[in-house]
């Protein structure tokens, strides 16, 4: 999941922010490719995995992302 200020839409307003954001999103997509949770033809991560907005929006998006991930048929392990 993409979480934090880096992924806020306002960050895209300057060219350096857009480049950094694009690189970070590409990294997350690459991780999904390696983990076989994305098709090799996918060009971006799913929008529900980008956690941005105010506090309540972030909580709602995290909840939705975790529900979809857990129901997606891919075994998930949480390691501390």
KALINHU-V45576 format. One line per field, one symbol per residue. ss: DSSP state (~ for helix, > for strand, _ for the rest). phi: phi as a letter, one per 20 degrees, with the letter a starting at -180 (. if undefined). psi: psi as a letter, one per 30 degrees, with the letter a starting at -180 (. if undefined). Layout:
ss = ???
phi = ???
psi = ???
This chain:
ss = _>>_~~~_~~~~~_~~~~~~~~~~~~~~~~~~~~____________~~~>>___~~~~~~~~~~~~~~~~~_________
phi = .ecoggefgffffdffffffffffffgfffffffeldcffefdbffffeeecofgfffffffgfffffffefndfdcdde
psi = kjkleegkeffffkeeeeeeeeeeeeeeeeeeeeghgkkffkfllkeffjjlaleeeeeeeeeeeeeeefffgkkkkkk.
